[in-house]
Amino acid sequence: MIVTTGGEVAGAQITGYLGIVRGIVVRTPNIGQGLMGGLESMLGGRNDTYSGICEQARVEATEAMVQHAEGMGAHAVIAMRYDSTELQAGMTEVLAYGTAVTLQGS
């Protein structure tokens, strides 16, 4: 599955727009991640623990979006974006979304 932040797929002709697809993940750190992330926060600088949690949430949200697109019969997702919202302290929603399209010859 091609996923791009652009509005087209280079070298391919879009033949149909199937609609918006999305993948949503709500993440909270486990107790070990919370302790390590809290310690890193107190020390200042880069927080690798929380960065890892965020990256994993983006990966999972993207995978869910791709599954949604595949279920619609899409060949690609264009105009892909991420959004996130803190639902409560320590709980974050990550949303991956874009437009599912079909491509000529795919």
QUIGI-V656148 format. One record per helix or strand of 3 or more residues. SS is the DSSP state (2 for helix, 1 for strand). FROM is the first residue (numbers start at 1). TO is the last residue. If there is no record, write none. Layout:
BEGIN
<<SS FROM TO> <SS FROM TO>>
END
This chain:
BEGIN
<<1 14 28> <2 31 43> <2 48 71> <1 76 88> <1 91 103>>
END
